Amino acid sequence: IGRGVQGNPWIFRELAEYDRTGTIPPRPTQEEIRNMMLRHARMQLEFKGEYLGIREMRKHTAWYTKGMTGSARLRDRVNQVETYEELEALLTKMITGNN
């Protein structure tokens, strides 16, 4: 579970649902993933400041988007992001398909 939670905070909800009902719930939507990444980024920035927080979010973004269509391209772009606003705009483009 330790590595399974990297970029997948929903794992606990999914495990609880499976334990309760025997069914695996649907995976989060891209919008839910985007919202979680932005929430995570805001907490990182609050705790570590913008410079370190954004840089650390780069690896977390890779974990959140692992296996998504276009994730390699997104990772390339996110590695150039310097501010929360740039990250938010990039992730919004990812969700709306306006790459």
VOBA-1610 file (N, C-alpha, C; in pm, whole numbers, padded with zeros to 5 digits, always signed):
BEGIN
Ile+00083-00119+00000Ile+00000+00000+00000Ile+00087+00125+00000Gly+00205+00119+00060Gly+00292+00236+00070Gly+00317+00302-00065Arg+00360+00226-00162Arg+00385+00282-00295Arg+00255+00300-00372Gly+00156+00218-00342Gly+00028+00227-00411Gly-00045+00357-00386Val-00013+00423-00276Val-00081+00548-00243Val-00016+00668-00313Gln+00104+00651-00366Gln+00171+00762-00434Gln+00090+00801-00558Gly+00033+00919-00553Gly-00050+00968-00662Gly-00187+00904-00665Asn-00222+00828-00562Asn-00349+00758-00558Asn-00408+00761-00417Pro-00443+00880-00366Pro-00500+00886-00231Pro-00637+00820-00222Trp-00695+00784-00334Trp-00826+00719-00338Trp-00817+00572-00300Ile-00698+00518-00290Ile-00681+00376-00263Ile-00752+00334-00134Phe-00750+00417-00034Phe-00813+00382+00094Phe-00964+00373+00080Arg-01022+00467+00007Arg-01166+00463-00020Arg-01201+00337-00099Glu-01118+00306-00197Glu-01143+00189-00281Glu-01130+00059-00200Leu-01030+00051-00114Leu-01014-00068-00031Leu-01130-00085+00065Ala-01174+00024+00125Ala-01288+00019+00218Ala-01414-00025+00145Glu-01436+00028+00026Glu-01554-00009-00053Glu-01548-00157-00092Tyr-01432-00203-00131Tyr-01418-00343-00169Tyr-01442-00434-00047Asp-01388-00394+00066Asp-01407-00473+00189Asp-01555-00477+00229Arg-01623-00364+00210Arg-01764-00354+00250Arg-01857-00426+00154Thr-01831-00414+00022Thr-01927-00463-00078Thr-01873-00573-00169Gly-01742-00589-00173Gly-01684-00687-00264Gly-01670-00636-00406Thr-01700-00509-00429Thr-01685-00450-00562Thr-01582-00337-00556Ile-01513-00321-00666Ile-01415-00213-00678Ile-01486-00091-00735Pro-01482+00021-00666Pro-01549+00141-00717Pro-01479+00196-00840Pro-01548+00279-00917Pro-01484+00337-01036Pro-01366+00425-00997Arg-01270+00431-01086Arg-01153+00518-01065Arg-01196+00664-01070Pro-01119+00752-01008Pro-01154+00894-01013Pro-01146+00948-01156Thr-01227+01048-01183Thr-01224+01112-01314Thr-01098+01198-01326Gln-01068+01239-01448Gln-00953+01329-01467Gln-00974+01460-01391Glu-01097+01506-01383Glu-01125+01629-01309Glu-01099+01610-01160Glu-01138+01495-01105Glu-01110+01466-00964Glu-00960+01460-00939Ile-00889+01400-01032Ile-00743+01391-01018Ile-00682+01530-01024Arg-00727+01612-01118Arg-00678+01750-01128Arg-00703+01826-00999Asn-00825+01816-00948Asn-00859+01888-00825Asn-00773+01843-00707Met-00746+01713-00700Met-00660+01662-00593Met-00517+01711-00609Met-00467+01713-00734Met-00331+01763-00756Met-00320+01909-00715Leu-00421+01988-00747Leu-00416+02130-00711Leu-00428+02150-00561Arg-00512+02069-00498Arg-00522+02075-00351Arg-00388+02038-00288His-00328+01932-00338His-00197+01888-00290His-00094+02000-00311Ala-00097+02063-00427Ala-00003+02171-00457Ala-00022+02288-00359Arg-00146+02325-00333Arg-00171+02436-00238Arg-00114+02403-00100Met-00132+02279-00057Met-00078+02239+00074Met+00075+02239+00072Gln+00135+02193-00038Gln+00281+02195-00051Gln+00333+02338-00042Leu+00267+02429-00114Leu+00312+02567-00115Leu+00297+02631+00022Glu+00190+02598+00090Glu+00168+02653+00224Glu+00276+02604+00320Phe+00314+02479+00305Phe+00411+02418+00396Phe+00556+02451+00358Lys+00588+02452+00229Lys+00727+02465+00186Lys+00758+02591+00106Gly+00656+02671+00075Gly+00679+02788-00008Gly+00669+02751-00155Glu+00656+02853-00239Glu+00632+02827-00380Glu+00751+02761-00450Tyr+00871+02807-00423Tyr+00986+02754-00495Tyr+01001+02603-00472Leu+01011+02559-00348Leu+01027+02416-00319Leu+00898+02338-00343Gly+00786+02397-00306Gly+00659+02327-00321Gly+00629+02288-00464Ile+00649+02382-00556Ile+00624+02353-00698Ile+00721+02247-00748Arg+00844+02256-00711Arg+00943+02158-00758Arg+00911+02017-00706Glu+00868+02009-00582Glu+00831+01878-00529Glu+00702+01825-00592Met+00614+01914-00633Met+00490+01870-00698Met+00518+01806-00833Arg+00631+01835-00892Arg+00664+01776-01022Arg+00664+01624-01014Lys+00725+01567-00910Lys+00727+01421-00898Lys+00588+01369-00862His+00515+01443-00780His+00381+01399-00742His+00288+01400-00864Thr+00304+01500-00949Thr+00222+01507-01070Thr+00246+01384-01157Ala+00371+01341-01165Ala+00402+01221-01243Ala+00330+01100-01185Trp+00324+01090-01052Trp+00255+00977-00989Trp+00104+00984-01014Tyr+00047+01104-01000Tyr-00098+01119-01019Tyr-00140+01084-01163Thr-00055+01113-01259Thr-00094+01096-01399Thr-00039+00969-01464Lys+00026+00887-01387Lys+00083+00763-01441Lys-00026+00682-01511Gly+00002+00643-01634Gly-00092+00563-01711Gly-00197+00641-01789Met-00206+00770-01766Met-00302+00853-01841Met-00250+00878-01982Thr-00341+00891-02075Thr-00304+00928-02210Thr-00240+01068-02207Gly-00125+01082-02269Gly-00057+01211-02275Gly+00022+01247-02151Ser+00039+01152-02059Ser+00106+01186-01933Ser+00254+01218-01952Ala+00320+01156-02048Ala+00462+01186-02072Ala+00477+01331-02116Arg+00389+01376-02203Arg+00394+01515-02249Arg+00364+01610-02134Leu+00267+01574-02051Leu+00235+01657-01935Leu+00355+01667-01841Arg+00421+01555-01816Arg+00539+01557-01727Arg+00647+01650-01782Asp+00668+01647-01913Asp+00765+01738-01972Asp+00728+01883-01946Arg+00601+01912-01961Arg+00555+02050-01940Arg+00556+02091-01794Val+00517+01999-01707Val+00511+02034-01565Val+00650+02059-01508Asn+00752+02000-01567Asn+00888+02024-01521Asn+00937+02165-01550Gln+00861+02241-01626Gln+00897+02380-01655Gln+00812+02479-01577Val+00714+02429-01504Val+00624+02515-01427Val+00699+02576-01309Glu+00678+02705-01286Glu+00744+02777-01177Glu+00647+02827-01070Thr+00517+02836-01103Thr+00421+02893-01008Thr+00295+02806-01002Tyr+00219+02826-00896Tyr+00092+02755-00881Tyr-00002+02790-00997Glu-00004+02915-01036Glu-00092+02958-01144Glu-00059+02887-01275Glu+00071+02869-01303Glu+00112+02797-01423Glu+00069+02650-01415Leu+00084+02590-01297Leu+00043+02451-01278Leu-00108+02437-01297Glu-00183+02527-01239Glu-00329+02523-01252Glu-00371+02536-01398Ala-00312+02628-01472Ala-00345+02647-01613Ala-00310+02523-01694Leu-00195+02464-01668Leu-00153+02345-01740Leu-00247+02228-01712Leu-00283+02207-01587Leu-00372+02096-01553Leu-00512+02118-01608Thr-00556+02242-01614Thr-00687+02273-01672Thr-00686+02241-01821Lys-00578+02274-01889Lys-00565+02240-02031Lys-00569+02088-02050Met-00506+02016-01958Met-00503+01871-01966Met-00647+01816-01959Ile-00726+01868-01869Ile-00862+01818-01847Ile-00954+01855-01963Thr-00941+01977-02014Thr-01029+02022-02122Thr-00981+01973-02258Gly-00860+01920-02265Gly-00808+01869-02391Gly-00752+01977-02481Asn-00728+02095-02426Asn-00670+02206-02504Asn-00521+02211-02483Asn-00451+02106-02525Asn-00307+02100-02504Asn-00242+02206-02587
//
